[in-house]
C-alpha cells in the first residue's frame, strides 16, 4: 500500500487484506516481504483494529518463501485517509541520529559472581540468513563470553515446524539447519574462541507445530557458561 510517507505492507488471504508492517531501516525488528514471493505470516488477528485500510496482525513474524509467485506483485495507489502508524523515522539504511538506540548508553560490564546466560536468536522460516537484529544478539553473546572468560559456549540449533491455518504442516529443510550450523561454527571460531570452548548441536527432529508461537521452535539458543 503506497502512502505519502513510508509504504505499508499487506498480506492478502481469502479475499481479506491484513496489515503486516511498514518499511523502516535495517535495524528494525520488522523486515518487509518481497514482491513476487509468498510469505509465511505468523501472528494474531486483532479484532476491530485497522491500519493502512487493512485488518491488523500483531505481533507478527514474516518469512519470505523462496518460490516465485508472480501474482504477489500488487502495489495499491495512495489514497486520502490511508496513513501508516506513527514511526520514528522514514525508510532507508541510515539512521541520521534519529534512532533511540544511537542515544542509548553502552551496557555495563557484568560483575562477579558470573552466571550462565542464554541468548536467543530468532530466525525466519527456512532461512539461514541473519540481519541486524540477529547479529546484534550474537554480538551480545560474544561480548559476554569474552567478559566472563567463558569455559563453554553451547549453541543449540532447532528445526522449525509450523501448523498452518488450513491444517497442513511446514517443516524446515535439513539443508537450512546444516547452513545455520556452519555459520555459527564460523562466527565463534572467527571471534577467537578455542575448539574446546565451543559446543554446537543441531536438532534435526521433524517436529509438529501447534499453530501457537511456532516461530519460537526455530530459535537458536546460545548459552554462555562462565569460567571458574
MDAnalysis code that builds the backbone (N, CA, C; Angstrom):
import MDAnalysis as mda
import numpy as np

u = mda.Universe.empty(684, n_residues=228, atom_resindex=np.repeat(np.arange(228), 3), trajectory=True)
u.add_TopologyAttr("name", ["N", "CA", "C"] * 228)
u.add_TopologyAttr("resid", np.arange(1, 229))
u.add_TopologyAttr("resname", ["UNK", "UNK", "UNK", "UNK", "UNK", "UNK", "UNK", "UNK", "UNK", "UNK", "UNK", "UNK", "UNK", "UNK", "UNK", "UNK", "UNK", "UNK", "UNK", "UNK", "UNK", "UNK", "UNK", "UNK", "UNK", "UNK", "UNK", "UNK", "UNK", "UNK", "UNK", "UNK", "UNK", "UNK", "UNK", "UNK", "UNK", "UNK", "UNK", "UNK", "UNK", "UNK", "UNK", "UNK", "UNK", "UNK", "UNK", "UNK", "UNK", "UNK", "UNK", "UNK", "UNK", "UNK", "UNK", "UNK", "UNK", "UNK", "UNK", "UNK", "UNK", "UNK", "UNK", "UNK", "UNK", "UNK", "UNK", "UNK", "UNK", "UNK", "UNK", "UNK", "UNK", "UNK", "UNK", "UNK", "UNK", "UNK", "UNK", "UNK", "UNK", "UNK", "UNK", "UNK", "UNK", "UNK", "UNK", "UNK", "UNK", "UNK", "UNK", "UNK", "UNK", "UNK", "UNK", "UNK", "UNK", "UNK", "UNK", "UNK", "UNK", "UNK", "UNK", "UNK", "UNK", "UNK", "UNK", "UNK", "UNK", "UNK", "UNK", "UNK", "UNK", "UNK", "UNK", "UNK", "UNK", "UNK", "UNK", "UNK", "UNK", "UNK", "UNK", "UNK", "UNK", "UNK", "UNK", "UNK", "UNK", "UNK", "UNK", "UNK", "UNK", "UNK", "UNK", "UNK", "UNK", "UNK", "UNK", "UNK", "UNK", "UNK", "UNK", "UNK", "UNK", "UNK", "UNK", "UNK", "UNK", "UNK", "UNK", "UNK", "UNK", "UNK", "UNK", "UNK", "UNK", "UNK", "UNK", "UNK", "UNK", "UNK", "UNK", "UNK", "UNK", "UNK", "UNK", "UNK", "UNK", "UNK", "UNK", "UNK", "UNK", "UNK", "UNK", "UNK", "UNK", "UNK", "UNK", "UNK", "UNK", "UNK", "UNK", "UNK", "UNK", "UNK", "UNK", "UNK", "UNK", "UNK", "UNK", "UNK", "UNK", "UNK", "UNK", "UNK", "UNK", "UNK", "UNK", "UNK", "UNK", "UNK", "UNK", "UNK", "UNK", "UNK", "UNK", "UNK", "UNK", "UNK", "UNK", "UNK", "UNK", "UNK", "UNK", "UNK", "UNK", "UNK", "UNK", "UNK", "UNK", "UNK", "UNK", "UNK", "UNK", "UNK", "UNK", "UNK"])
u.atoms.positions = np.array([
    [0.845, -1.172, 0.000],
    [0.000, 0.000, 0.000],
    [0.892, 1.237, 0.000],
    [0.862, 1.983, -1.117],
    [1.634, 3.217, -1.184],
    [0.961, 4.262, -0.308],
    [1.760, 5.065, 0.393],
    [1.239, 6.164, 1.202],
    [2.065, 7.406, 0.900],
    [1.776, 8.487, 1.607],
    [2.521, 9.725, 1.383],
    [3.824, 9.754, 2.185],
    [4.112, 8.684, 2.941],
    [5.388, 8.603, 3.666],
    [5.976, 7.206, 3.461],
    [5.962, 6.341, 4.476],
    [6.554, 5.006, 4.319],
    [5.514, 4.022, 3.775],
    [5.942, 3.044, 2.979],
    [4.999, 2.050, 2.453],
    [4.466, 1.138, 3.559],
    [3.204, 0.767, 3.441],
    [2.612, -0.261, 4.299],
    [2.645, -1.592, 3.556],
    [2.999, -2.642, 4.243],
    [2.999, -3.975, 3.640],
    [1.782, -4.739, 4.107],
    [1.050, -5.286, 3.143],
    [-0.181, -6.012, 3.422],
    [-0.062, -7.440, 2.897],
    [-0.739, -8.347, 3.551],
    [-0.881, -9.707, 3.051],
    [-2.340, -9.947, 2.715],
    [-2.578, -10.663, 1.651],
    [-3.953, -10.954, 1.224],
    [-4.212, -12.441, 1.372],
    [-5.325, -12.777, 2.037],
    [-5.666, -14.182, 2.251],
    [-7.179, -14.346, 2.231],
    [-7.645, -15.173, 1.315],
    [-9.076, -15.457, 1.165],
    [-9.898, -14.172, 1.042],
    [-9.368, -13.241, 0.227],
    [-10.089, -12.016, -0.068],
    [-9.989, -10.925, 0.975],
    [-9.253, -11.141, 2.043],
    [-9.103, -10.156, 3.117],
    [-7.665, -9.654, 3.155],
    [-7.483, -8.322, 3.240],
    [-6.157, -7.750, 3.394],
    [-5.805, -7.618, 4.871],
    [-4.540, -7.909, 5.188],
    [-4.063, -7.827, 6.568],
    [-2.816, -6.947, 6.618],
    [-2.794, -6.024, 7.568],
    [-1.634, -5.152, 7.765],
    [-0.534, -5.940, 8.462],
    [0.691, -5.875, 7.880],
    [1.829, -6.603, 8.423],
    [2.859, -5.677, 9.074],
    [3.140, -4.535, 8.448],
    [4.153, -3.636, 8.986],
    [4.515, -2.579, 7.965],
    [5.491, -1.749, 8.309],
    [5.936, -0.679, 7.423],
    [7.430, -0.827, 7.151],
    [7.860, -0.275, 6.033],
    [9.279, -0.259, 5.686],
    [9.997, 0.744, 6.576],
    [11.028, 0.278, 7.298],
    [11.858, 1.168, 8.094],
    [13.323, 0.858, 7.792],
    [14.216, 1.125, 8.745],
    [15.626, 0.919, 8.444],
    [16.034, -0.524, 8.740],
    [17.294, -0.848, 8.469],
    [17.766, -2.221, 8.568],
    [17.810, -2.724, 10.006],
    [17.753, -1.827, 10.990],
    [17.767, -2.246, 12.388],
    [16.390, -2.561, 12.931],
    [15.360, -2.375, 12.125],
    [14.001, -2.622, 12.588],
    [13.764, -4.111, 12.812],
    [12.882, -4.439, 13.778],
    [12.545, -5.842, 14.023],
    [11.649, -6.402, 12.930],
    [11.001, -5.532, 12.152],
    [10.150, -5.982, 11.051],
    [10.888, -5.811, 9.730],
    [11.054, -6.916, 9.019],
    [11.656, -6.863, 7.698],
    [10.587, -7.203, 6.684],
    [10.323, -6.310, 5.753],
    [9.170, -6.478, 4.870],
    [9.302, -7.657, 3.922],
    [8.166, -8.118, 3.392],
    [8.173, -9.179, 2.380],
    [8.828, -8.699, 1.090],
    [8.850, -9.584, 0.107],
    [9.360, -9.234, -1.216],
    [8.247, -9.411, -2.229],
    [8.174, -8.467, -3.145],
    [7.225, -8.634, -4.231],
    [7.570, -9.898, -5.020],
    [6.539, -10.533, -5.562],
    [6.649, -11.771, -6.349],
    [7.047, -12.981, -5.511],
    [6.883, -12.897, -4.196],
    [7.106, -14.037, -3.314],
    [5.948, -14.129, -2.321],
    [5.511, -15.355, -2.070],
    [4.579, -15.555, -0.973],
    [5.333, -15.437, 0.352],
    [4.586, -15.234, 1.440],
    [5.194, -15.167, 2.761],
    [4.433, -16.062, 3.732],
    [5.163, -16.561, 4.700],
    [4.546, -17.224, 5.836],
    [4.303, -16.148, 6.878],
    [3.042, -15.988, 7.290],
    [2.663, -14.961, 8.266],
    [2.274, -15.657, 9.561],
    [2.958, -15.303, 10.656],
    [2.658, -15.861, 11.961],
    [2.270, -14.730, 12.907],
    [1.133, -14.856, 13.536],
    [0.707, -13.811, 14.465],
    [-0.749, -13.972, 14.841],
    [-1.295, -12.931, 15.441],
    [-2.676, -12.949, 15.901],
    [-3.441, -11.794, 15.246],
    [-4.661, -12.051, 14.837],
    [-5.520, -11.011, 14.273],
    [-6.127, -10.205, 15.417],
    [-5.968, -8.883, 15.347],
    [-6.543, -8.005, 16.363],
    [-7.940, -7.596, 15.914],
    [-8.935, -8.111, 16.564],
    [-10.323, -7.836, 16.182],
    [-10.624, -6.348, 16.309],
    [-11.215, -5.777, 15.271],
    [-11.640, -4.386, 15.296],
    [-10.552, -3.369, 15.057],
    [-9.310, -3.819, 14.824],
    [-8.198, -2.886, 14.599],
    [-7.886, -2.817, 13.108],
    [-7.617, -1.579, 12.633],
    [-7.313, -1.387, 11.214],
    [-6.163, -0.403, 11.061],
    [-5.233, -0.728, 10.162],
    [-4.143, 0.167, 9.800],
    [-3.957, 0.085, 8.291],
    [-3.697, 1.216, 7.670],
    [-3.496, 1.262, 6.219],
    [-4.657, 0.623, 5.472],
    [-5.843, 0.736, 6.039],
    [-7.026, 0.202, 5.395],
    [-7.155, -1.304, 5.456],
    [-6.411, -1.954, 6.345],
    [-6.428, -3.413, 6.427],
    [-6.521, -3.858, 7.883],
    [-7.001, -5.080, 8.075],
    [-7.075, -5.667, 9.405],
    [-5.663, -5.923, 9.916],
    [-5.480, -5.803, 11.226],
    [-4.131, -5.833, 11.803],
    [-3.795, -7.224, 12.343],
    [-2.575, -7.695, 12.032],
    [-1.997, -8.869, 12.675],
    [-0.839, -8.395, 13.550],
    [-0.924, -8.696, 14.848],
    [0.117, -8.240, 15.785],
    [0.055, -9.072, 17.063],
    [1.219, -9.506, 17.597],
    [2.546, -9.397, 16.972],
    [2.610, -10.278, 15.731],
    [3.542, -9.954, 14.846],
    [3.603, -10.661, 13.575],
    [5.040, -11.040, 13.250],
    [5.212, -12.214, 12.658],
    [6.504, -12.666, 12.136],
    [6.309, -12.956, 10.647],
    [7.242, -12.481, 9.831],
    [7.159, -12.636, 8.383],
    [8.341, -13.471, 7.894],
    [8.053, -14.500, 7.119],
    [9.115, -15.283, 6.486],
    [8.865, -15.313, 4.982],
    [9.783, -14.736, 4.218],
    [9.661, -14.752, 2.764],
    [9.976, -16.166, 2.272],
    [9.077, -16.736, 1.467],
    [9.282, -18.077, 0.938],
    [10.042, -17.998, -0.385],
    [10.908, -18.958, -0.666],
    [11.799, -18.833, -1.831],
    [11.100, -18.962, -3.176],
    [9.982, -19.703, -3.230],
    [9.323, -19.928, -4.506],
    [8.756, -18.629, -5.070],
    [8.936, -18.423, -6.369],
    [8.393, -17.238, -7.022],
    [6.875, -17.375, -7.175],
    [6.177, -16.255, -6.922],
    [4.721, -16.192, -7.100],
    [4.400, -14.861, -7.780],
    [4.380, -14.851, -9.113],
    [4.202, -13.594, -9.855],
    [2.950, -12.818, -9.465],
    [1.925, -13.517, -8.956],
    [0.685, -12.811, -8.602],
    [0.849, -11.930, -7.365],
    [1.906, -12.166, -6.586],
    [2.148, -11.345, -5.388],
    [2.940, -10.103, -5.794],
    [2.296, -9.232, -6.525],
    [3.023, -8.100, -7.109],
    [2.141, -6.853, -7.192],
    [1.173, -6.730, -6.276],
    [0.226, -5.618, -6.325],
    [0.734, -4.434, -5.507],
    [0.722, -3.244, -6.118],
    [1.028, -2.006, -5.396],
    [-0.233, -1.150, -5.429],
    [-0.843, -0.962, -4.262],
    [-2.065, -0.163, -4.183],
    [-1.702, 1.314, -4.182],
    [-2.433, 2.143, -4.914],
    [-2.084, 3.572, -5.020],
    [-2.388, 4.338, -3.735],
    [-1.759, 5.517, -3.621],
    [-2.030, 6.400, -2.492],
    [-3.504, 6.783, -2.465],
    [-4.040, 6.852, -1.243],
    [-5.436, 7.243, -1.065],
    [-5.551, 8.140, 0.153],
    [-6.365, 9.156, 0.072],
    [-6.613, 10.033, 1.217],
    [-7.186, 9.216, 2.367],
    [-6.630, 9.424, 3.561],
    [-7.104, 8.696, 4.729],
    [-6.359, 7.420, 5.008],
    [-5.506, 6.979, 4.075],
    [-4.686, 5.781, 4.295],
    [-3.305, 6.230, 4.734],
    [-3.016, 6.099, 6.019],
    [-1.738, 6.537, 6.573],
    [-1.111, 5.410, 7.376],
    [0.221, 5.329, 7.373],
    [0.894, 4.327, 8.201],
    [0.815, 4.720, 9.672],
    [1.092, 3.803, 10.582],
    [1.106, 4.140, 12.014],
    [2.267, 5.068, 12.326],
    [2.268, 5.705, 13.494],
    [3.391, 6.580, 13.877],
    [4.707, 5.802, 13.845],
    [5.759, 6.467, 13.389],
    [7.057, 5.825, 13.323],
    [8.130, 6.859, 13.592],
    [9.301, 6.365, 14.053],
    [10.382, 7.264, 14.455],
    [11.025, 7.935, 13.258],
    [11.154, 7.212, 12.164],
    [11.897, 7.736, 11.034],
    [11.341, 7.186, 9.728],
    [11.832, 7.749, 8.634],
    [11.431, 7.267, 7.327],
    [12.256, 6.083, 6.899],
    [12.032, 5.582, 5.677],
    [12.766, 4.410, 5.196],
    [14.200, 4.750, 4.844],
    [15.016, 3.718, 4.723],
    [16.403, 3.922, 4.306],
    [17.358, 3.258, 5.264],
    [18.596, 3.004, 4.830],
    [19.547, 2.275, 5.656],
    [20.238, 3.114, 6.715],
    [20.243, 4.441, 6.601],
    [20.996, 5.258, 7.549],
    [20.090, 5.770, 8.652],
    [20.688, 6.017, 9.815],
    [19.914, 6.437, 10.984],
    [19.783, 7.952, 11.119],
    [20.772, 8.675, 10.665],
    [20.795, 10.133, 10.759],
    [20.627, 10.634, 12.207],
    [21.019, 9.790, 13.151],
    [20.977, 10.219, 14.547],
    [19.604, 10.232, 15.154],
    [18.606, 9.654, 14.485],
    [17.244, 9.748, 14.979],
    [16.810, 8.541, 15.802],
    [17.518, 7.441, 15.688],
    [17.073, 6.228, 16.338],
    [17.425, 6.239, 17.827],
    [16.499, 5.771, 18.679],
    [16.776, 5.738, 20.118],
    [18.012, 4.929, 20.469],
    [18.308, 3.870, 19.676],
    [19.461, 3.047, 20.022],
    [20.764, 3.826, 19.913],
    [20.791, 4.881, 19.102],
    [22.023, 5.663, 18.972],
    [22.279, 6.493, 20.227],
    [21.195, 6.785, 20.949],
    [21.346, 7.604, 22.150],
    [21.501, 6.754, 23.404],
    [21.333, 5.431, 23.259],
    [21.410, 4.559, 24.425],
    [22.854, 4.453, 24.921],
    [22.997, 4.378, 26.245],
    [24.318, 4.218, 26.825],
    [24.791, 2.777, 26.650],
    [26.104, 2.597, 26.587],
    [26.663, 1.255, 26.452],
    [26.325, 0.429, 27.684],
    [25.994, -0.856, 27.529],
    [25.656, -1.685, 28.692],
    [26.850, -1.844, 29.616],
    [26.563, -1.932, 30.913],
    [27.610, -2.094, 31.906],
    [28.195, -3.493, 31.834],
    [29.475, -3.599, 32.130],
    [30.117, -4.907, 32.157],
    [29.557, -5.729, 33.307],
    [29.381, -7.049, 33.125],
    [28.852, -7.887, 34.206],
    [29.826, -7.937, 35.380],
    [29.278, -8.163, 36.574],
    [30.095, -8.231, 37.778],
    [30.022, -9.636, 38.366],
    [31.127, -10.076, 38.952],
    [31.166, -11.388, 39.590],
    [30.228, -11.403, 40.800],
    [29.675, -12.558, 41.184],
    [29.860, -13.862, 40.533],
    [29.052, -13.943, 39.235],
    [29.672, -14.439, 38.192],
    [29.020, -14.525, 36.888],
    [28.075, -15.729, 36.829],
    [27.039, -15.590, 36.025],
    [26.045, -16.643, 35.871],
    [25.994, -17.108, 34.420],
    [25.577, -18.363, 34.228],
    [25.311, -18.829, 32.869],
    [24.183, -17.994, 32.286],
    [24.305, -17.633, 31.027],
    [23.327, -16.747, 30.403],
    [23.010, -17.249, 29.001],
    [21.699, -17.255, 28.659],
    [21.270, -17.725, 27.345],
    [20.813, -16.562, 26.474],
    [21.279, -16.548, 25.243],
    [20.905, -15.547, 24.249],
    [20.123, -16.268, 23.147],
    [18.926, -15.790, 22.866],
    [18.052, -16.460, 21.908],
    [18.006, -15.682, 20.603],
    [18.393, -16.356, 19.519],
    [18.461, -15.730, 18.197],
    [17.269, -16.204, 17.361],
    [16.359, -15.300, 16.975],
    [15.218, -15.714, 16.159],
    [15.601, -15.831, 14.684],
    [14.905, -16.701, 13.970],
    [15.116, -16.855, 12.536],
    [13.783, -16.845, 11.818],
    [13.804, -16.375, 10.569],
    [12.629, -16.544, 9.736],
    [12.598, -17.986, 9.239],
    [11.438, -18.445, 8.817],
    [11.250, -19.846, 8.458],
    [12.106, -20.249, 7.260],
    [12.803, -21.374, 7.415],
    [13.561, -21.999, 6.329],
    [14.639, -21.097, 5.752],
    [15.224, -20.275, 6.604],
    [16.260, -19.359, 6.131],
    [17.446, -19.354, 7.087],
    [18.680, -19.379, 6.571],
    [19.865, -19.275, 7.423],
    [20.352, -17.832, 7.571],
    [19.707, -16.901, 6.863],
    [20.245, -15.548, 6.794],
    [20.000, -14.781, 8.082],
    [20.990, -13.931, 8.417],
    [20.919, -13.121, 9.629],
    [21.105, -11.658, 9.260],
    [20.264, -10.814, 9.870],
    [20.354, -9.374, 9.629],
    [20.629, -8.673, 10.951],
    [20.333, -7.376, 10.996],
    [20.738, -6.563, 12.133],
    [20.331, -7.080, 13.489],
    [19.069, -7.507, 13.619],
    [18.600, -7.961, 14.929],
    [19.338, -9.218, 15.381],
    [19.470, -10.201, 14.482],
    [20.139, -11.444, 14.857],
    [21.612, -11.227, 15.169],
    [22.300, -10.486, 14.301],
    [23.729, -10.276, 14.529],
    [23.976, -9.481, 15.806],
    [23.038, -8.598, 16.149],
    [23.171, -7.843, 17.394],
    [23.131, -8.752, 18.614],
    [22.238, -9.751, 18.606],
    [22.143, -10.696, 19.721],
    [23.395, -11.555, 19.793],
    [23.895, -11.992, 18.634],
    [25.124, -12.790, 18.617],
    [26.299, -11.978, 19.141],
    [26.361, -10.710, 18.776],
    [27.426, -9.834, 19.289],
    [27.351, -9.735, 20.816],
    [26.136, -9.657, 21.364],
    [25.980, -9.604, 22.821],
    [26.518, -10.872, 23.467],
    [26.213, -12.021, 22.843],
    [26.696, -13.295, 23.389],
    [28.223, -13.358, 23.358],
    [28.809, -12.922, 22.249],
    [30.267, -12.933, 22.137],
    [30.899, -12.007, 23.170],
    [30.327, -10.816, 23.316],
    [30.872, -9.861, 24.287],
    [30.792, -10.424, 25.712],
    [29.664, -11.053, 26.040],
    [29.514, -11.625, 27.387],
    [30.516, -12.758, 27.599],
    [30.685, -13.602, 26.579],
    [31.632, -14.712, 26.694],
    [33.055, -14.207, 26.934],
    [33.413, -13.131, 26.273],
    [34.733, -12.546, 26.471],
    [34.864, -11.947, 27.871],
    [33.810, -11.271, 28.332],
    [33.859, -10.605, 29.635],
    [33.956, -11.593, 30.795],
    [33.319, -12.761, 30.653],
    [33.304, -13.729, 31.763],
    [34.313, -14.859, 31.537],
    [35.180, -14.704, 30.518],
    [36.181, -15.727, 30.207],
    [35.505, -17.091, 30.128],
    [34.601, -17.226, 29.186],
    [33.717, -18.387, 29.103],
    [34.471, -19.707, 29.076],
    [33.999, -20.653, 29.893],
    [34.506, -22.014, 29.840],
    [33.873, -22.766, 28.671],
    [32.590, -22.468, 28.404],
    [31.871, -23.170, 27.348],
    [30.816, -22.256, 26.737],
    [30.737, -22.309, 25.404],
    [29.660, -21.641, 24.668],
    [28.869, -22.743, 23.972],
    [27.648, -22.934, 24.420],
    [26.817, -24.032, 23.917],
    [25.744, -23.461, 22.989],
    [25.757, -23.915, 21.732],
    [24.804, -23.430, 20.728],
    [23.880, -24.578, 20.339],
    [22.570, -24.346, 20.466],
    [21.579, -25.351, 20.096],
    [20.750, -24.827, 18.933],
    [20.823, -25.530, 17.811],
    [20.127, -25.125, 16.587],
    [18.897, -26.005, 16.427],
    [17.729, -25.387, 16.439],
    [16.470, -26.116, 16.396],
    [15.838, -26.055, 15.010],
    [15.099, -27.087, 14.666],
    [14.431, -27.170, 13.371],
    [12.964, -26.789, 13.535],
    [12.549, -25.754, 12.842],
    [11.193, -25.241, 12.996],
    [10.150, -26.078, 12.277],
    [8.921, -26.020, 12.779],
    [7.773, -26.681, 12.158],
    [6.542, -25.838, 12.450],
    [5.719, -25.620, 11.434],
    [4.548, -24.762, 11.575],
    [3.263, -25.487, 11.206],
    [2.249, -25.290, 12.029],
    [0.897, -25.721, 11.695],
    [0.188, -24.544, 11.042],
    [-0.246, -24.709, 9.792],
    [-0.880, -23.631, 9.045],
    [-2.388, -23.597, 9.315],
    [-2.996, -22.496, 8.906],
    [-4.426, -22.310, 9.156],
    [-5.290, -23.305, 8.388],
    [-4.740, -23.926, 7.328],
    [-5.508, -24.923, 6.576],
    [-5.289, -26.343, 7.104],
    [-4.542, -26.458, 8.216],
    [-4.326, -27.753, 8.843],
    [-3.098, -28.492, 8.369],
    [-2.393, -27.980, 7.367],
    [-1.173, -28.634, 6.892],
    [0.033, -28.164, 7.699],
    [1.148, -28.890, 7.549],
    [2.366, -28.552, 8.274],
    [3.472, -28.145, 7.306],
    [4.316, -27.237, 7.750],
    [5.544, -26.883, 7.054],
    [6.708, -27.180, 7.977],
    [7.728, -27.867, 7.464],
    [8.903, -28.223, 8.249],
    [10.135, -27.671, 7.551],
    [11.040, -27.089, 8.323],
    [12.237, -26.506, 7.731],
    [13.125, -27.574, 7.091],
    [13.809, -27.184, 6.036],
    [14.710, -28.077, 5.328],
    [15.923, -28.434, 6.194],
    [16.360, -29.677, 6.100],
    [17.562, -30.081, 6.829],
    [18.791, -29.331, 6.313],
    [18.777, -28.931, 5.028],
    [19.910, -28.176, 4.479],
    [20.030, -26.805, 5.122],
    [18.894, -26.203, 5.497],
    [18.922, -24.916, 6.201],
    [19.552, -25.090, 7.585],
    [19.234, -26.181, 8.254],
    [19.825, -26.444, 9.571],
    [21.339, -26.643, 9.424],
    [21.741, -27.352, 8.372],
    [23.182, -27.521, 8.091],
    [23.873, -26.171, 7.947],
    [23.234, -25.267, 7.200],
    [23.848, -23.968, 6.944],
    [23.904, -23.120, 8.208],
    [22.862, -23.171, 9.038],
    [22.918, -22.453, 10.323],
    [24.067, -22.978, 11.171],
    [24.233, -24.306, 11.181],
    [25.333, -24.915, 11.931],
    [26.674, -24.358, 11.438],
    [26.883, -24.366, 10.136],
    [28.156, -23.877, 9.582],
    [28.384, -22.416, 9.945],
    [27.343, -21.622, 9.853],
    [27.509, -20.186, 10.112],
    [27.862, -19.907, 11.561],
    [27.197, -20.587, 12.492],
    [27.511, -20.340, 13.903],
    [28.896, -20.875, 14.246],
    [29.274, -21.993, 13.674],
    [30.611, -22.525, 13.902],
    [31.666, -21.531, 13.427],
    [31.445, -20.960, 12.252],
    [32.392, -19.976, 11.704],
    [32.432, -18.717, 12.551],
    [31.278, -18.233, 12.968],
    [31.208, -16.988, 13.740],
    [32.040, -17.076, 15.011],
    [31.868, -18.158, 15.774],
    [32.563, -18.233, 17.066],
    [34.047, -18.561, 16.900],
    [34.393, -19.298, 15.871],
    [35.820, -19.547, 15.625],
    [36.522, -18.268, 15.188],
    [35.862, -17.515, 14.303],
    [36.476, -16.266, 13.850],
    [36.522, -15.221, 14.958],
    [35.662, -15.375, 15.973],
    [35.703, -14.454, 17.114],
    [36.861, -14.778, 18.050],
    [37.570, -15.908, 17.796],
    [38.771, -16.213, 18.565],
    [38.605, -17.242, 19.665],
    [37.455, -17.898, 19.725],
    [37.261, -18.918, 20.756],
    [37.861, -20.247, 20.318],
    [38.382, -20.990, 21.304],
    [39.028, -22.269, 21.010],
    [37.982, -23.352, 20.720],
    [38.448, -24.431, 20.088],
    [37.573, -25.561, 19.782],
    [36.916, -26.107, 21.047],
    [37.711, -26.219, 22.136],
    [37.179, -26.816, 23.358],
    [36.238, -25.876, 24.117],
    [36.105, -24.629, 23.651],
    [35.158, -23.699, 24.267],
    [33.795, -23.714, 23.583],
    [33.723, -24.336, 22.422],
    [32.519, -24.242, 21.593],
    [31.872, -25.610, 21.459],
    [30.560, -25.657, 21.726],
    [29.786, -26.876, 21.506],
    [28.536, -26.487, 20.712],
    [28.430, -27.003, 19.487],
    [27.300, -26.677, 18.628],
    [26.536, -27.954, 18.306],
    [25.245, -27.936, 18.595],
    [24.413, -29.117, 18.359],
    [23.218, -28.717, 17.506],
    [22.941, -29.510, 16.479],
    [21.787, -29.269, 15.615],
    [20.758, -30.372, 15.834],
    [19.508, -29.965, 16.072],
    [18.417, -30.914, 16.273],
    [17.619, -31.019, 14.970],
    [17.700, -32.175, 14.300],
    [17.048, -32.373, 13.008],
    [15.657, -33.010, 13.140],
    [15.187, -33.150, 14.350],
    [13.888, -33.795, 14.573],
    [12.784, -33.062, 13.809],
    [11.958, -33.822, 13.087],
    [10.829, -33.235, 12.359],
    [9.646, -33.114, 13.310],
    [9.586, -32.005, 14.011],
    [8.519, -31.785, 14.974],
    [7.229, -31.362, 14.298],
    [6.226, -31.068, 15.107],
    [4.939, -30.591, 14.620],
    [4.557, -29.353, 15.413],
    [4.312, -28.253, 14.711],
    [3.883, -27.041, 15.387],
    [2.444, -27.162, 15.861],
    [2.077, -26.295, 16.782],
    [0.717, -26.276, 17.316],
    [-0.121, -25.158, 16.722],
    [0.536, -24.269, 15.957],
    [-0.158, -23.103, 15.446],
    [-0.087, -21.913, 16.383],
    [0.512, -22.082, 17.560],
    [0.676, -21.003, 18.536],
    [2.163, -20.862, 18.854],
    [2.718, -19.699, 18.574],
    [4.138, -19.417, 18.851],
    [5.082, -20.418, 18.164],
    [4.698, -20.878, 16.973],
    [5.562, -21.814, 16.251],
    [6.892, -21.192, 15.860],
    [6.938, -19.864, 15.754],
    [8.196, -19.202, 15.389],
    [9.293, -19.473, 16.419],
    [8.910, -19.740, 17.671],
    [9.914, -19.969, 18.710],
    [10.579, -21.337, 18.601],
    [9.969, -22.236, 17.824],
    [10.536, -23.574, 17.666],
    [11.829, -23.563, 16.860],
    [12.040, -22.522, 16.068],
    [13.239, -22.471, 15.222],
    [14.291, -21.510, 15.764],
    [14.133, -21.041, 16.981],
    [15.144, -20.184, 17.594],
    [16.465, -20.939, 17.760],
    [17.560, -20.201, 17.733],
    [18.869, -20.752, 18.076],
    [19.261, -20.199, 19.443],
    [19.564, -21.100, 20.374],
    [19.918, -20.695, 21.741],
    [21.429, -20.766, 21.937],
    [21.990, -19.669, 22.426],
    [23.419, -19.599, 22.741],
    [23.533, -19.447, 24.257],
    [24.069, -20.451, 24.926],
    [24.243, -20.383, 26.373],
    [25.721, -20.263, 26.689],
    [26.062, -19.221, 27.423],
    [27.452, -18.942, 27.790],
    [27.660, -19.341, 29.260],
    [28.612, -20.258, 29.500],
    [28.951, -20.697, 30.840],
    [30.268, -20.046, 31.263],
    [30.245, -19.243, 32.330],
    [31.467, -18.544, 32.743],
    [32.566, -19.497, 33.192],
    [33.804, -19.042, 33.057],
    [34.935, -19.824, 33.565],
    [34.992, -19.741, 35.073],
    [35.801, -20.597, 35.665],
    [35.929, -20.616, 37.131],
    [36.745, -19.437, 37.627],
])
